[in-house]
Amino acid sequence: MLKMKNRIVPAVLAAMALTALTACGGDKAADTTTAAETTTEAQAEETSEEKAEESKEETTEEANSEASGDSSDYLAQVDTMNKAAEEFITVSMEFMKLAQEDPENTEAITECIEKTRATKQAFVDFSQIDNPPAGLEEPHARLAEAAGKYADTLEVYCDVLLASINGEEHEAAATIQDDWTNVATELSEAMSEVQEAAAN
């Protein structure tokens, strides 16, 4: 059976929390650097292990592709969200480095925030899929809704960061981390549900 890579959302949540702390500045910045480095190292180890596992999975997926039909294409679309999340992490690390090393360079920091915002597109695109494979309609509906919420929350998150670097207060600043935690949890659970349904 096809397997989907359900690995990114917790890392996204960690990166988002670290980025938010960096945006706040102060004494938290030093702790954030250490945590970011630890997160990056852990992700590098995960990536090596995942690549080895993926090469095995690809062989199995190729063998099953004809039987799977639309499921294979569908799970590939799901994985675009994981790839977008990986890009989110990369840009978040770039943002943190800039915020700590060159906090006056608002132009470069703003560019990083807009790169972060662009990673939402994969989630928007997935949320608009209206023809999931047979048998995946219900879990897809949940995942599509979660992907849409994720994209919306990411948009607000970027607005909060922009307001922060401009010395402004955003109305969602006090709730964005809780909102992100909730939406990331929902997305992770919905991905797991789709994976289980696709494996049956």
Secondary structure by P-SEA (a helix, b strand, c coil): ccccccccaaaaaaaaaaaaaaaacccaaaaaaaaaaaaaaaaaaaaaaaaaaaaaaaaaaaaacccaaaaaaaaaaaaaaaaaaaaaaaaaaaaaaaaaccccaaaaaaaaaaaaaacaaaaaaaaacccccccaaaaaaaaaaaaaaaaaaaaaaaaaaaaaaacccccccccaaaaaaaaaaaaaaaaaaaaaaaac
